[in-house]
Amino acid sequence: MNDSTDKSQFGYTIADVQRLLRRVFDRRAADLGLTRAQWMALSRIERFEGLTQTELAQELDMETIAVGRVLDRLEAAGFVERRADPDDRRCWRLYRARKSDAVMDGMKVIAAQLREDVLDGVAPDDFAVTMRVLGTVKETLNKLDREGKTATRKKDA
C-alpha cells in the first residue's frame, strides 16, 4: 500500500530517510578522511562541548566502549581534547581541538549543500508542515522516553 495516510510506514520512512541521508553524506564527505562515527562524534562535541564520554555515547546511541575507541582515534589525530572534570576526578570532559576547525567547516559545507539538494522542489509551506509534525513527534517521543513507557497506549473508547 502506498497510501500517504498509512501510518504503519511512518517509522520505516523515517529510518530510510536517515539511512539515505547518511549514505549520501558519507559519499560526499569521503575526502575529509573521517569515518561516520568520527564525524558524528565531532559534530555532537561541537554542539555540546564539555559533555562526558557516557553522555556522548547516549547522544550517538552507541556503547561507551565503542565511543571510547572513536575518541582515542580523534584525540590521536588532534581533533579532540579530553579535559579533567574539576568536580569529578574520574570524569573527563570532551572538547574540540583547533585542528578540527577545518574538517568541521568542510562538514558544514557538505551538509548545507546536501540540505539544498534534498529539499530542492519541496514547497516552503510543505517543509514548514513537515518540520512542525516532526517536532511534535520528537516531543512526544522524548516524553514517552522520559516516562519509560513500553506498553502500547489504548485509545479511549
DSSP file (Angstrom, degrees, kcal/mol; ACC not computed):
  #  RESIDUE AA STRUCTURE BP1 BP2  ACC     N-H-->O    O-->H-N    N-H-->O    O-->H-N    TCO  KAPPA ALPHA  PHI   PSI    X-CA   Y-CA   Z-CA
    1    1 A M              0   0    0      0, 0.0     5,-0.0     0, 0.0     0, 0.0   0.000 360.0 360.0 360.0 131.9    0.0    0.0    0.0
    2    2 A N        +     0   0    0      3,-0.0     2,-0.4     7,-0.0     0, 0.0  -0.073 360.0 141.4-116.6  31.2    1.4    3.4   -1.0
    3    3 A D    >   -     0   0    0      1,-0.1     3,-2.1     2,-0.0     0, 0.0  -0.606  52.0-140.0 -78.5 129.5   -1.3    5.5    0.7
    4    4 A S  T 3  S+     0   0    0     -2,-0.4    -1,-0.1     1,-0.3     5,-0.0   0.598 102.7  58.3 -67.8  -8.9    0.2    8.6    2.3
    5    5 A T  T 3  S+     0   0    0      3,-0.0     2,-1.1     2,-0.0    -1,-0.3   0.396  73.6 114.2 -97.9   2.6   -2.2    8.1    5.2
    6    6 A D    X   -     0   0    0     -3,-2.1     3,-1.4     1,-0.2     4,-0.2  -0.625  46.6-171.7 -76.0  99.3   -0.9    4.6    6.0
    7    7 A K  G >  S+     0   0    0     -2,-1.1     3,-1.4     1,-0.3     4,-0.4   0.670  73.2  77.7 -68.5 -17.4    0.7    5.2    9.5
    8    8 A S  G 3  S+     0   0    0      1,-0.3     4,-0.4     2,-0.1    -1,-0.3   0.726  92.3  53.0 -66.9 -18.9    2.3    1.8    9.5
    9    9 A Q  G <> S+     0   0    0     -3,-1.4     4,-2.8     1,-0.2    -1,-0.3   0.485  81.7  95.3 -92.4  -3.8    5.0    3.1    7.1
   10   10 A F  H <> S+     0   0    0     -3,-1.4     4,-2.4     1,-0.2     5,-0.2   0.933  87.0  41.6 -54.9 -55.9    6.0    6.1    9.3
   11   11 A G  H  > S+     0   0    0     -4,-0.4     4,-2.5     1,-0.2    -1,-0.2   0.889 115.3  51.1 -62.2 -41.1    8.9    4.5   11.2
   12   12 A Y  H  > S+     0   0    0     -4,-0.4     4,-2.8     2,-0.2    -1,-0.2   0.908 110.3  49.6 -62.8 -41.8   10.2    2.8    8.0
   13   13 A T  H  X S+     0   0    0     -4,-2.8     4,-2.6     2,-0.2    -2,-0.2   0.927 111.2  48.4 -64.6 -44.8   10.1    6.0    6.1
   14   14 A I  H  X S+     0   0    0     -4,-2.4     4,-2.4    -5,-0.2    -2,-0.2   0.933 114.0  47.2 -59.8 -46.1   12.0    8.0    8.9
   15   15 A A  H  X S+     0   0    0     -4,-2.5     4,-2.6     1,-0.2    -2,-0.2   0.900 112.4  49.6 -63.5 -41.4   14.6    5.2    9.0
   16   16 A D  H  X S+     0   0    0     -4,-2.8     4,-2.7     2,-0.2     5,-0.2   0.914 110.9  49.1 -64.1 -43.2   15.0    5.1    5.2
   17   17 A V  H  X S+     0   0    0     -4,-2.6     4,-2.6     2,-0.2    -2,-0.2   0.928 113.2  47.2 -62.3 -45.0   15.4    8.9    5.0
   18   18 A Q  H  X S+     0   0    0     -4,-2.4     4,-2.4    -5,-0.2    -2,-0.2   0.929 113.0  48.5 -62.4 -45.9   18.0    8.8    7.8
   19   19 A R  H  X S+     0   0    0     -4,-2.6     4,-2.4     1,-0.2    -2,-0.2   0.919 114.0  46.0 -61.0 -45.1   19.9    5.9    6.2
   20   20 A L  H  X S+     0   0    0     -4,-2.7     4,-2.6     2,-0.2     5,-0.3   0.897 110.8  52.3 -67.8 -40.6   19.9    7.6    2.8
   21   21 A L  H  X S+     0   0    0     -4,-2.6     4,-2.6    -5,-0.2    -1,-0.2   0.932 112.4  46.2 -59.0 -45.3   21.0   11.0    4.1
   22   22 A R  H  X S+     0   0    0     -4,-2.4     4,-3.1     2,-0.2    -2,-0.2   0.910 111.6  51.3 -64.9 -41.7   23.9    9.3    5.9
   23   23 A R  H  X S+     0   0    0     -4,-2.4     4,-2.1     2,-0.2    -2,-0.2   0.934 113.8  43.2 -62.3 -46.4   24.9    7.3    2.9
   24   24 A V  H  X S+     0   0    0     -4,-2.6     4,-2.4     2,-0.2    -1,-0.2   0.911 115.0  49.8 -67.3 -41.3   24.9   10.4    0.6
   25   25 A F  H  X S+     0   0    0     -4,-2.6     4,-2.5    -5,-0.3    -2,-0.2   0.936 109.4  52.3 -61.4 -45.6   26.7   12.5    3.2
   26   26 A D  H  X S+     0   0    0     -4,-3.1     4,-0.6     1,-0.2    -2,-0.2   0.919 110.1  48.6 -55.4 -45.2   29.3    9.7    3.7
   27   27 A R  H >< S+     0   0    0     -4,-2.1     3,-0.8     1,-0.2     4,-0.2   0.925 114.9  43.9 -62.5 -45.0   30.0    9.6    0.0
   28   28 A R  H 3< S+     0   0    0     -4,-2.4     3,-0.4     1,-0.2    -1,-0.2   0.799 116.8  46.9 -70.9 -28.2   30.3   13.4   -0.3
   29   29 A A  H >< S+     0   0    0     -4,-2.5     3,-2.1    -5,-0.2     5,-0.5   0.372  77.8 105.5 -96.0   4.7   32.5   13.6    2.9
   30   30 A A  G X< S+     0   0    0     -3,-0.8     3,-1.5    -4,-0.6    -1,-0.2   0.840  74.0  60.5 -55.1 -35.9   34.9   10.8    2.0
   31   31 A D  G 3  S+     0   0    0     -3,-0.4    -1,-0.3     1,-0.3    -2,-0.1   0.664  89.9  70.5 -68.4 -15.6   37.7   13.2    1.2
   32   32 A L  G <  S-     0   0    0     -3,-2.1    -1,-0.3     2,-0.1    -2,-0.2   0.687 101.2-132.4 -76.2 -16.3   37.6   14.6    4.7
   33   33 A G    <   +     0   0    0     -3,-1.5     2,-0.3    -4,-0.4    -3,-0.1   0.699  61.5 123.0  77.7  20.4   39.1   11.3    5.9
   34   34 A L        -     0   0    0     -5,-0.5    -1,-0.3    69,-0.1    -2,-0.1  -0.867  58.5-125.3-113.2 148.7   36.7   10.6    8.8
   35   35 A T     >  -     0   0    0     -2,-0.3     4,-2.6     1,-0.1     5,-0.2  -0.431  33.9-106.2 -78.1 165.2   34.5    7.7    9.5
   36   36 A R  H  > S+     0   0    0      1,-0.2     4,-2.6     2,-0.2     5,-0.2   0.924 122.6  52.3 -58.2 -44.6   30.8    8.3   10.1
   37   37 A A  H  > S+     0   0    0      1,-0.2     4,-2.2     2,-0.2    -1,-0.2   0.884 110.0  49.8 -60.6 -37.8   31.3    7.6   13.8
   38   38 A Q  H  > S+     0   0    0      2,-0.2     4,-2.7     1,-0.2    -2,-0.2   0.935 112.5  44.2 -68.3 -46.0   34.1   10.1   13.9
   39   39 A W  H  X S+     0   0    0     -4,-2.6     4,-2.3     1,-0.2    -2,-0.2   0.870 113.8  51.5 -69.9 -31.7   32.2   12.9   12.2
   40   40 A M  H  X S+     0   0    0     -4,-2.6     4,-2.2    -5,-0.2    -1,-0.2   0.917 111.9  47.2 -66.5 -41.3   29.1   12.2   14.2
   41   41 A A  H  X S+     0   0    0     -4,-2.2     4,-2.7    -5,-0.2     5,-0.2   0.941 113.0  48.2 -63.9 -47.4   31.1   12.4   17.4
   42   42 A L  H  X S+     0   0    0     -4,-2.7     4,-2.3     1,-0.2    -1,-0.2   0.906 111.3  51.2 -58.8 -42.1   32.8   15.6   16.4
   43   43 A S  H  X S+     0   0    0     -4,-2.3     4,-2.0    -5,-0.2    -1,-0.2   0.917 112.3  45.1 -62.9 -44.1   29.5   17.1   15.4
   44   44 A R  H  X S+     0   0    0     -4,-2.2     4,-2.6     2,-0.2    -2,-0.2   0.897 111.5  52.7 -67.1 -39.9   27.9   16.3   18.8
   45   45 A I  H  < S+     0   0    0     -4,-2.7    51,-0.2     1,-0.2    -1,-0.2   0.886 108.8  51.1 -63.6 -37.5   31.0   17.5   20.7
   46   46 A E  H >< S+     0   0    0     -4,-2.3     3,-0.7    -5,-0.2    -1,-0.2   0.927 114.2  43.4 -63.5 -43.5   30.8   20.8   18.8
   47   47 A R  H 3< S+     0   0    0     -4,-2.0    -2,-0.2     1,-0.2    -1,-0.2   0.845 129.5  26.2 -70.4 -33.6   27.1   21.2   19.7
   48   48 A F  T >< S-     0   0    0     -4,-2.6     3,-1.5    -5,-0.1    -1,-0.2  -0.405  81.7-173.3-129.6  55.4   27.5   20.1   23.4
   49   49 A E  T <  S+     0   0    0     -3,-0.7    46,-0.2     1,-0.2    -3,-0.1  -0.208  70.5  32.6 -55.4 138.9   31.1   20.9   24.3
   50   50 A G  T 3  S+     0   0    0     44,-3.3    -1,-0.2     1,-0.3    45,-0.1   0.433  83.3 139.9  95.3   1.0   32.1   19.7   27.7
   51   51 A L    <   -     0   0    0     -3,-1.5    43,-2.4    43,-0.4    -1,-0.3  -0.337  51.2-113.9 -73.9 162.7   30.0   16.5   27.6
   52   52 A T  B  >  -A   93   0A   0     41,-0.2     4,-2.5     1,-0.1     5,-0.2  -0.414  24.7-106.6 -90.1 168.9   31.3   13.3   29.0
   53   53 A Q  H  > S+     0   0    0     39,-0.6     4,-2.4     1,-0.2     5,-0.1   0.883 122.6  51.5 -61.8 -38.3   32.1   10.1   27.1
   54   54 A T  H  > S+     0   0    0      2,-0.2     4,-2.0     1,-0.2    -1,-0.2   0.915 110.3  48.0 -65.2 -43.0   29.0    8.5   28.6
   55   55 A E  H  > S+     0   0    0      2,-0.2     4,-2.4     1,-0.2    -2,-0.2   0.896 111.4  50.7 -64.4 -39.6   26.8   11.4   27.5
   56   56 A L  H  X S+     0   0    0     -4,-2.5     4,-2.4     2,-0.2    -2,-0.2   0.912 107.8  53.1 -63.6 -42.4   28.3   11.3   24.0
   57   57 A A  H  X>S+     0   0    0     -4,-2.4     5,-2.5     1,-0.2     4,-0.8   0.900 110.1  48.1 -59.6 -41.0   27.6    7.6   23.9
   58   58 A Q  H ><5S+     0   0    0     -4,-2.0     3,-0.5     2,-0.2    -1,-0.2   0.918 110.7  50.9 -65.1 -43.2   23.9    8.3   24.8
   59   59 A E  H 3<5S+     0   0    0     -4,-2.4    -2,-0.2     1,-0.2    -1,-0.2   0.870 117.5  39.3 -60.7 -37.7   23.7   11.1   22.2
   60   60 A L  H 3<5S-     0   0    0     -4,-2.4    -1,-0.2    -5,-0.1    -2,-0.2   0.509 106.5-125.7 -91.4  -5.4   25.1    8.7   19.5
   61   61 A D  T <<5 +     0   0    0     -4,-0.8     2,-0.3    -3,-0.5    -3,-0.2   0.931  68.9 126.8  57.4  47.6   23.2    5.7   20.7
   62   62 A M      < -     0   0    0     -5,-2.5    -1,-0.2    -6,-0.1     2,-0.2  -0.845  68.7 -90.2-127.6 163.3   26.4    3.7   20.9
   63   63 A E     >  -     0   0    0     -2,-0.3     4,-2.2     1,-0.1     3,-0.2  -0.501  35.3-123.1 -72.0 145.1   28.2    1.7   23.6
   64   64 A T  H  > S+     0   0    0      1,-0.2     4,-2.1     2,-0.2    -1,-0.1   0.870 111.0  53.2 -58.1 -39.8   30.5    3.7   25.8
   65   65 A I  H  > S+     0   0    0      2,-0.2     4,-1.5     1,-0.2    -1,-0.2   0.881 108.4  49.5 -66.5 -37.8   33.5    1.5   25.0
   66   66 A A  H  > S+     0   0    0     -3,-0.2     4,-1.8     1,-0.2    -1,-0.2   0.901 110.8  49.9 -67.4 -40.5   32.9    1.9   21.2
   67   67 A V  H  X S+     0   0    0     -4,-2.2     4,-2.8     1,-0.2    -2,-0.2   0.869 105.4  59.0 -64.3 -35.9   32.7    5.7   21.7
   68   68 A G  H  X S+     0   0    0     -4,-2.1     4,-2.2     1,-0.2    -1,-0.2   0.892 105.2  48.4 -59.2 -41.0   36.0    5.5   23.7
   69   69 A R  H  X S+     0   0    0     -4,-1.5     4,-1.9     2,-0.2    -1,-0.2   0.898 111.2  50.1 -67.4 -40.3   37.8    3.9   20.7
   70   70 A V  H  X S+     0   0    0     -4,-1.8     4,-2.3     1,-0.2    -2,-0.2   0.931 112.4  47.8 -61.3 -44.9   36.4    6.6   18.4
   71   71 A L  H  X S+     0   0    0     -4,-2.8     4,-3.0     1,-0.2     5,-0.2   0.871 106.3  57.3 -65.8 -36.9   37.6    9.3   20.8
   72   72 A D  H  X S+     0   0    0     -4,-2.2     4,-2.3     1,-0.2    -1,-0.2   0.925 110.5  44.1 -58.2 -44.1   41.0    7.7   21.1
   73   73 A R  H  X S+     0   0    0     -4,-1.9     4,-1.8     2,-0.2    -2,-0.2   0.901 114.4  48.8 -69.0 -40.8   41.5    8.0   17.3
   74   74 A L  H  <>S+     0   0    0     -4,-2.3     5,-2.9     2,-0.2     6,-0.9   0.892 113.1  47.7 -65.6 -38.8   40.1   11.5   17.2
   75   75 A E  H ><5S+     0   0    0     -4,-3.0     3,-1.2     4,-0.2    -2,-0.2   0.916 110.3  51.2 -67.7 -42.8   42.4   12.5   20.1
   76   76 A A  H 3<5S+     0   0    0     -4,-2.3    -1,-0.2     1,-0.3    -2,-0.2   0.841 109.4  51.6 -62.4 -33.1   45.4   10.9   18.4
   77   77 A A  T 3<5S-     0   0    0     -4,-1.8    -1,-0.3    -5,-0.1    -2,-0.2   0.532 118.9-113.7 -81.3  -6.2   44.6   12.8   15.2
   78   78 A G  T < 5S+     0   0    0     -3,-1.2    21,-0.5    -4,-0.4    22,-0.3   0.684  86.9 112.4  84.8  18.5   44.5   16.1   17.2
   79   79 A F  S   <S+     0   0    0     -5,-2.9    18,-2.7    -6,-0.2     2,-0.4   0.703  73.0  39.0 -94.7 -22.5   40.7   16.7   16.7
   80   80 A V  E     -B   96   0A   0     -6,-0.9     2,-0.4    16,-0.3    16,-0.2  -0.959  61.8-154.8-133.7 145.5   39.5   16.2   20.3
   81   81 A E  E     -B   95   0A   0     14,-3.5    14,-2.4    -2,-0.4     2,-0.5  -0.967   7.5-151.2-118.3 137.3   40.8   17.1   23.7
   82   82 A R  E     -B   94   0A   0     -2,-0.4     2,-0.4    12,-0.2    12,-0.2  -0.935  19.8-172.4-102.5 125.7   39.8   15.3   26.9
   83   83 A R  E     -B   93   0A   0     10,-2.9    10,-3.9    -2,-0.5    -2,-0.0  -0.951  28.3-106.3-121.8 140.7   40.0   17.5   30.0
   84   84 A A  E     -B   92   0A   0     -2,-0.4     8,-0.2     8,-0.2     5,-0.1  -0.334  33.9-117.3 -62.0 139.7   39.6   16.5   33.6
   85   85 A D  E >   -B   88   0A   0      6,-2.4     3,-0.8     3,-0.6     6,-0.2  -0.688  16.6-143.7 -77.1 125.4   36.3   17.4   35.2
   86   86 A P  T 3  S+     0   0    0      0, 0.0     3,-0.1     0, 0.0    -1,-0.1   0.742  99.0  43.2 -64.8 -20.8   37.1   19.9   38.0
   87   87 A D  T 3  S+     0   0    0      1,-0.2     2,-0.3     2,-0.0    -2,-0.0   0.560 119.8  37.4-100.7 -10.2   34.3   18.3   40.1
   88   88 A D  E X   - B   0  85A   0     -3,-0.8     3,-1.7     3,-0.2    -3,-0.6  -0.861  59.0-162.5-147.9 106.2   34.9   14.6   39.5
   89   89 A R  E 3  S+     0   0A   0     -2,-0.3    -1,-0.1     1,-0.3    -4,-0.1   0.740  93.4  56.7 -61.8 -24.0   38.4   13.2   39.1
   90   90 A R  E 3  S+     0   0A   0     -6,-0.1     2,-0.3     2,-0.0    -1,-0.3   0.584  97.2  80.1 -82.1  -9.7   37.1   10.0   37.5
   91   91 A C  E <   -     0   0A   0     -3,-1.7    -6,-2.4    -6,-0.2     2,-0.4  -0.778  59.6-160.3-109.2 141.3   35.3   12.0   34.7
   92   92 A W  E     - B   0  84A   0     -2,-0.3   -39,-0.6    -8,-0.2     2,-0.3  -0.954  11.3-144.5-117.5 138.7   36.7   13.6   31.5
   93   93 A R  E     -AB  52  83A   0    -10,-3.9   -10,-2.9    -2,-0.4     2,-0.4  -0.783  17.0-130.2-101.4 146.9   35.0   16.3   29.5
   94   94 A L  E     + B   0  82A   0    -43,-2.4   -44,-3.3    -2,-0.3   -43,-0.4  -0.825  28.9 169.1-106.4 133.5   35.2   16.4   25.7
   95   95 A Y  E     - B   0  81A   0    -14,-2.4   -14,-3.5    -2,-0.4     2,-0.2  -0.983  35.6-110.6-138.2 148.0   36.2   19.5   23.7
   96   96 A R  E     - B   0  80A   0     -2,-0.3   -16,-0.3   -16,-0.2     2,-0.2  -0.574  31.8-135.3 -74.0 140.6   37.1   20.0   20.0
   97   97 A A    >   -     0   0    0    -18,-2.7     3,-2.1    -2,-0.2     4,-0.3  -0.623  24.9-108.3 -90.3 158.0   40.7   20.9   19.4
   98   98 A R  T >  S+     0   0    0      1,-0.3     3,-2.1    -2,-0.2     4,-0.4   0.827 115.5  68.6 -54.7 -34.1   41.5   23.8   17.0
   99   99 A K  T 3> S+     0   0    0    -21,-0.5     4,-0.5     1,-0.3     3,-0.4   0.751  91.1  62.3 -59.9 -22.5   42.7   21.3   14.4
  100  100 A S  H <> S+     0   0    0     -3,-2.1     4,-2.8   -22,-0.3    -1,-0.3   0.625  79.6  87.0 -79.2 -11.2   39.1   20.1   13.9
  101  101 A D  H <> S+     0   0    0     -3,-2.1     4,-2.6    -4,-0.3    -1,-0.2   0.911  88.8  46.9 -55.5 -46.9   38.0   23.6   12.7
  102  102 A A  H  > S+     0   0    0     -3,-0.4     4,-2.2    -4,-0.4    -1,-0.2   0.921 114.5  45.5 -64.8 -44.1   38.9   22.9    9.0
  103  103 A V  H  X S+     0   0    0     -4,-0.5     4,-2.3     2,-0.2    -1,-0.2   0.883 113.3  50.7 -68.5 -36.2   37.2   19.5    9.0
  104  104 A M  H  X S+     0   0    0     -4,-2.8     4,-2.4     2,-0.2    -2,-0.2   0.905 109.0  51.6 -66.0 -40.4   34.1   20.8   10.7
  105  105 A D  H  X S+     0   0    0     -4,-2.6     4,-2.0    -5,-0.3    -2,-0.2   0.918 110.5  49.2 -60.4 -43.0   33.9   23.7    8.2
  106  106 A G  H  X S+     0   0    0     -4,-2.2     4,-2.3     1,-0.2    -2,-0.2   0.902 110.3  50.4 -62.2 -42.1   34.1   21.1    5.4
  107  107 A M  H  X S+     0   0    0     -4,-2.3     4,-2.9     1,-0.2    -1,-0.2   0.901 109.5  51.2 -63.0 -40.4   31.4   19.0    7.0
  108  108 A K  H  X S+     0   0    0     -4,-2.4     4,-2.5     2,-0.2    -1,-0.2   0.887 109.5  49.6 -66.1 -38.5   29.2   22.1    7.4
  109  109 A V  H  X S+     0   0    0     -4,-2.0     4,-2.3     2,-0.2     5,-0.2   0.935 113.5  46.3 -64.5 -45.5   29.6   23.0    3.7
  110  110 A I  H  X S+     0   0    0     -4,-2.3     4,-2.5     1,-0.2    -2,-0.2   0.923 113.5  49.0 -62.7 -44.6   28.7   19.4    2.6
  111  111 A A  H  X S+     0   0    0     -4,-2.9     4,-2.5     2,-0.2    -2,-0.2   0.908 111.1  49.5 -63.0 -42.6   25.7   19.3    5.0
  112  112 A A  H  X S+     0   0    0     -4,-2.5     4,-2.2     2,-0.2    -1,-0.2   0.917 112.9  46.4 -63.8 -43.2   24.4   22.7    3.7
  113  113 A Q  H  X S+     0   0    0     -4,-2.3     4,-2.6     2,-0.2    -1,-0.2   0.892 111.8  51.6 -66.5 -39.1   24.7   21.6    0.1
  114  114 A L  H  X S+     0   0    0     -4,-2.5     4,-3.0     2,-0.2     5,-0.3   0.917 108.7  50.9 -63.8 -43.0   23.1   18.3    0.8
  115  115 A R  H  X S+     0   0    0     -4,-2.5     4,-2.5     2,-0.2    -2,-0.2   0.931 111.3  48.7 -58.4 -45.3   20.2   20.0    2.5
  116  116 A E  H  X S+     0   0    0     -4,-2.2     4,-0.8     1,-0.2    -2,-0.2   0.935 114.2  45.5 -60.1 -46.5   19.8   22.3   -0.5
  117  117 A D  H  < S+     0   0    0     -4,-2.6     3,-0.4     1,-0.2    -2,-0.2   0.914 115.4  46.1 -63.5 -44.1   19.9   19.3   -2.9
  118  118 A V  H  < S+     0   0    0     -4,-3.0    -1,-0.2     1,-0.2    -2,-0.2   0.879 117.2  42.4 -68.4 -39.0   17.5   17.2   -0.8
  119  119 A L  H >< S+     0   0    0     -4,-2.5     3,-2.4    -5,-0.3    -1,-0.2   0.467  81.5 122.1 -91.8  -1.1   14.9   20.0   -0.3
  120  120 A D  T 3< S+     0   0    0     -4,-0.8     3,-0.1    -3,-0.4    -3,-0.0  -0.440  81.5  20.7 -59.8 126.8   15.0   21.3   -3.8
  121  121 A G  T 3  S+     0   0    0      1,-0.3     2,-0.6    -2,-0.2    -1,-0.3   0.355  92.6 121.0  93.6  -6.6   11.5   21.1   -5.1
  122  122 A V    <   -     0   0    0     -3,-2.4    -1,-0.3     4,-0.0    -3,-0.0  -0.822  67.1-122.5 -91.6 122.5    9.9   21.0   -1.6
  123  123 A A     >  -     0   0    0     -2,-0.6     4,-2.6     1,-0.1     3,-0.2  -0.335  15.6-122.6 -63.4 141.8    7.5   23.9   -1.2
  124  124 A P  H  > S+     0   0    0      0, 0.0     4,-2.5     0, 0.0     5,-0.2   0.871 113.3  51.6 -53.7 -40.1    8.2   26.1    1.8
  125  125 A D  H  > S+     0   0    0      2,-0.2     4,-2.1     1,-0.2     5,-0.2   0.903 110.1  48.8 -65.5 -39.7    4.7   25.5    3.2
  126  126 A D  H  > S+     0   0    0     -3,-0.2     4,-2.6     2,-0.2    -1,-0.2   0.901 111.5  49.9 -64.7 -40.8    5.2   21.7    2.9
  127  127 A F  H  X S+     0   0    0     -4,-2.6     4,-2.7     2,-0.2     5,-0.2   0.921 109.2  51.5 -63.6 -43.3    8.6   22.0    4.6
  128  128 A A  H  X S+     0   0    0     -4,-2.5     4,-2.1    -5,-0.2    -2,-0.2   0.909 111.8  46.7 -60.4 -43.1    7.1   24.1    7.4
  129  129 A V  H  X S+     0   0    0     -4,-2.1     4,-2.8     2,-0.2     5,-0.2   0.926 111.7  51.5 -65.1 -44.2    4.3   21.5    8.0
  130  130 A T  H  X S+     0   0    0     -4,-2.6     4,-2.9     1,-0.2     5,-0.2   0.930 111.3  46.7 -58.4 -46.9    6.8   18.6    7.9
  131  131 A M  H  X S+     0   0    0     -4,-2.7     4,-2.2     1,-0.2    -1,-0.2   0.873 112.0  51.3 -65.2 -36.8    9.1   20.3   10.5
  132  132 A R  H  X S+     0   0    0     -4,-2.1     4,-2.1    -5,-0.2    -2,-0.2   0.931 112.8  45.3 -64.4 -44.9    6.0   21.1   12.7
  133  133 A V  H  X S+     0   0    0     -4,-2.8     4,-2.6     2,-0.2    -2,-0.2   0.935 113.9  48.4 -64.6 -46.9    4.9   17.4   12.5
  134  134 A L  H  X S+     0   0    0     -4,-2.9     4,-2.8     1,-0.2    -1,-0.2   0.872 109.7  53.5 -63.1 -36.0    8.4   16.1   13.2
  135  135 A G  H  X S+     0   0    0     -4,-2.2     4,-2.4    -5,-0.2    -1,-0.2   0.911 110.2  47.1 -62.5 -42.5    8.8   18.5   16.1
  136  136 A T  H  X S+     0   0    0     -4,-2.1     4,-2.4     2,-0.2    -2,-0.2   0.919 112.9  48.8 -64.7 -43.8    5.6   17.2   17.6
  137  137 A V  H  X S+     0   0    0     -4,-2.6     4,-2.7     2,-0.2    -2,-0.2   0.921 112.3  48.8 -61.8 -44.6    6.6   13.6   17.1
  138  138 A K  H  X S+     0   0    0     -4,-2.8     4,-2.7     2,-0.2    -2,-0.2   0.919 110.8  50.1 -61.7 -44.4   10.0   14.3   18.6
  139  139 A E  H  X S+     0   0    0     -4,-2.4     4,-2.1     2,-0.2    -1,-0.2   0.916 112.3  47.6 -59.8 -44.6    8.4   16.0   21.6
  140  140 A T  H  X S+     0   0    0     -4,-2.4     4,-2.7     2,-0.2    -2,-0.2   0.915 112.1  49.3 -63.9 -44.1    6.1   13.0   22.1
  141  141 A L  H  X S+     0   0    0     -4,-2.7     4,-2.6     2,-0.2    -2,-0.2   0.897 110.1  51.2 -64.4 -40.0    8.9   10.5   21.8
  142  142 A N  H  X S+     0   0    0     -4,-2.7     4,-2.5     2,-0.2    -1,-0.2   0.914 111.4  48.3 -61.4 -42.1   11.0   12.5   24.3
  143  143 A K  H  X S+     0   0    0     -4,-2.1     4,-2.2     2,-0.2    -2,-0.2   0.935 112.8  47.1 -63.7 -47.0    8.1   12.5   26.7
  144  144 A L  H  X>S+     0   0    0     -4,-2.7     5,-1.6     1,-0.2     4,-1.2   0.886 112.1  51.4 -62.3 -38.4    7.5    8.7   26.3
  145  145 A D  H  <5S+     0   0    0     -4,-2.6     3,-0.4     2,-0.2    -2,-0.2   0.925 110.1  48.4 -64.3 -44.4   11.2    8.1   26.8
  146  146 A R  H  <5S+     0   0    0     -4,-2.5    -2,-0.2     1,-0.2    -1,-0.2   0.881 113.0  48.1 -62.6 -37.8   11.3   10.1   30.0
  147  147 A E  H  <5S-     0   0    0     -4,-2.2    -1,-0.2    -5,-0.2    -2,-0.2   0.682 104.4-133.5 -77.4 -17.3    8.2    8.3   31.3
  148  148 A G  T  <5 +     0   0    0     -4,-1.2     2,-0.3    -3,-0.4    -3,-0.2   0.779  39.8 171.7  71.6  26.7    9.7    4.9   30.3
  149  149 A K      < +     0   0    0     -5,-1.6    -1,-0.2     1,-0.2    -2,-0.1  -0.541  16.4 162.5 -74.5 129.7    6.5    3.7   28.7
  150  150 A T        +     0   0    0     -2,-0.3     2,-0.2     2,-0.1    -1,-0.2   0.556  50.3  86.6-116.4 -19.1    6.9    0.4   26.9
  151  151 A A  S    S-     0   0    0      1,-0.1     2,-0.3     0, 0.0    -2,-0.0  -0.510  85.1-105.2 -84.1 153.0    3.3   -0.6   26.6
  152  152 A T        -     0   0    0     -2,-0.2     2,-0.3     1,-0.1    -1,-0.1  -0.568  35.1-120.7 -74.5 135.6    1.1    0.5   23.7
  153  153 A R        -     0   0    0     -2,-0.3     2,-0.4    -4,-0.1    -1,-0.1  -0.585  21.7-138.1 -75.6 137.6   -1.5    3.1   24.7
  154  154 A K        -     0   0    0     -2,-0.3     2,-0.1     1,-0.0     3,-0.1  -0.820  20.2-118.0 -96.7 137.3   -5.1    2.2   24.2
  155  155 A K        -     0   0    0     -2,-0.4     2,-0.1     1,-0.1    -1,-0.0  -0.431  36.2 -98.3 -71.1 145.7   -7.4    4.8   22.7
  156  156 A D              0   0    0      1,-0.2    -1,-0.1    -2,-0.1     0, 0.0  -0.415 360.0 360.0 -63.9 137.6  -10.2    5.9   24.9
  157  157 A A              0   0    0     -2,-0.1    -1,-0.2    -3,-0.1    -2,-0.1   0.469 360.0 360.0 -79.2 360.0  -13.4    4.1   23.9
